[in-house]
Amino acid sequence: MTKLAQWLWGLALLGSAWAALTMGALGLELPFPCQEVLWPLPAYLLVSAGCYALGTVGYRVATFHDCEDAARELQSQILEARADLARRGLRF
């Protein structure tokens, strides 16, 4: 099972449980405070997932390691390629 299928399966299970609880399909009489929390729950979960994703991206950007050796190697390869192209007659 792919990761996408796992996520879709989980969302389908959570969505069907939410729909069953909010529509009263299970025959449960939830107290009014629980119903007030249950209706906007998908929006809360979506905002929470977005905040988590934003925080994760921010953390990864903040802790990104520079590769100075690789940058120097790339610069030398660029200079070598330019010299090769100039030798073949290409002008910059």
KAKA-V48141 format. One record per pair of residues at least 12 apart in sequence whose C-alpha atoms are under 10 Angstrom apart, sorted by the first residue. I is the first residue (numbers start at 0). J is the second residue. D is the distance in Angstrom with one decimal. If there is no record, write none. Layout:
# KAKA-V48141
I J D
I J D
This chain:
# KAKA-V48141
13 41 9.4
14 41 8.4
17 37 7.6
17 38 8.4
17 40 8.4
17 41 8.4
18 37 9.6
18 38 9.3
20 34 8.7
20 37 8.1
20 38 9.4
21 33 9.8
21 34 7.1
21 35 9.8
21 37 6.9
21 38 6.7
22 38 9.9
